[in-house]
Amino acid sequence: MWIGWIEFDILLGDVHSLKEKRSLVRPVLAELKRRFEVSVAEVGGHEQHRRTQIGAGLVAADRAHLVEVLAAVERFVAARPEMELLSARQRELRSDD
């Protein structure tokens, strides 16, 4: 069994309040869950209205599938026009490590 996760540091575009931030971030989280079947959450930057950190995690039977899904998640986030992807950190672990 393989366990993997990816964390994104994101700068949001023209956002002036936490309410506006939520209106941008929530649909992205929902679409990541729906499209890629990953667990996903806003994991940082909660009090900053122009920054957020998003984490996505996945358990898979083989590493190839895990890497493929996490790469697709990263491409999806990077392609969002309302978000600027500042950094992405990824990790994979085998369950017997």
C-alpha positions in Angstrom: 0.0 0.0 0.0 1.2 3.5 -0.9 0.3 6.7 0.9 0.9 10.1 -0.7 0.1 13.7 -0.2 0.8 17.0 -1.8 0.7 20.5 -0.2 0.3 23.7 -2.1 1.2 27.3 -1.0 -1.2 29.5 -3.0 -1.5 33.3 -3.6 -5.1 34.3 -4.4 -5.9 37.0 -6.9 -8.2 40.0 -6.3 -9.5 38.9 -2.9 -10.3 41.5 -0.2 -11.9 39.4 2.6 -12.0 36.0 4.2 -15.5 35.6 2.8 -14.3 36.2 -0.8 -11.4 33.7 -0.1 -13.9 31.0 1.0 -15.9 31.6 -2.1 -12.8 30.8 -4.2 -11.3 28.0 -2.2 -14.4 25.9 -1.4 -15.3 25.1 -5.0 -11.7 24.1 -5.7 -11.7 21.7 -2.8 -15.0 20.2 -3.9 -13.8 19.8 -7.4 -10.5 18.1 -6.3 -12.6 15.7 -4.2 -15.0 14.9 -7.0 -12.6 14.7 -9.9 -9.6 12.9 -8.3 -11.2 11.1 -5.4 -8.6 12.5 -2.9 -9.0 13.7 0.6 -8.4 17.5 0.6 -8.5 20.4 3.0 -7.4 23.9 3.5 -4.4 23.3 5.9 -3.0 26.7 6.4 -3.3 30.4 5.9 -6.7 30.5 7.5 -6.5 34.1 8.7 -4.9 35.6 5.6 -7.3 36.6 2.9 -4.8 36.4 0.0 -2.9 33.2 0.9 -4.0 29.7 1.5 -2.4 26.3 1.8 -4.2 23.2 0.5 -3.3 19.6 1.2 -4.5 16.5 -0.7 -3.9 12.9 0.3 -4.4 9.5 -1.3 -3.9 5.8 -0.6 -3.2 3.6 -3.5 -2.3 0.0 -4.3 0.8 1.0 -6.4 3.1 3.9 -6.5 2.6 4.6 -10.3 -1.1 5.3 -9.7 -0.4 7.4 -6.7 2.2 9.6 -8.5 -0.2 9.9 -11.5 -3.1 11.2 -9.4 -0.9 13.6 -7.4 0.6 15.0 -10.6 -2.9 15.5 -12.0 -4.0 17.3 -8.8 -1.0 19.6 -9.1 -1.7 20.4 -12.8 -5.4 21.2 -11.9 -4.4 23.6 -9.1 -1.7 25.2 -11.2 -4.1 25.8 -14.1 -6.6 27.7 -11.9 -6.6 31.4 -13.2 -7.7 32.8 -9.8 -4.8 31.2 -8.0 -1.0 31.5 -8.3 0.8 28.4 -7.2 3.8 29.5 -5.2 5.1 26.0 -4.3 4.1 22.4 -4.1 5.6 19.7 -1.8 4.9 16.1 -2.5 5.7 12.9 -0.5 5.0 9.2 -1.0 5.5 6.5 1.5 5.1 2.7 1.3 3.1 1.3 4.3 6.0 -1.0 5.3 8.6 1.8 5.4 
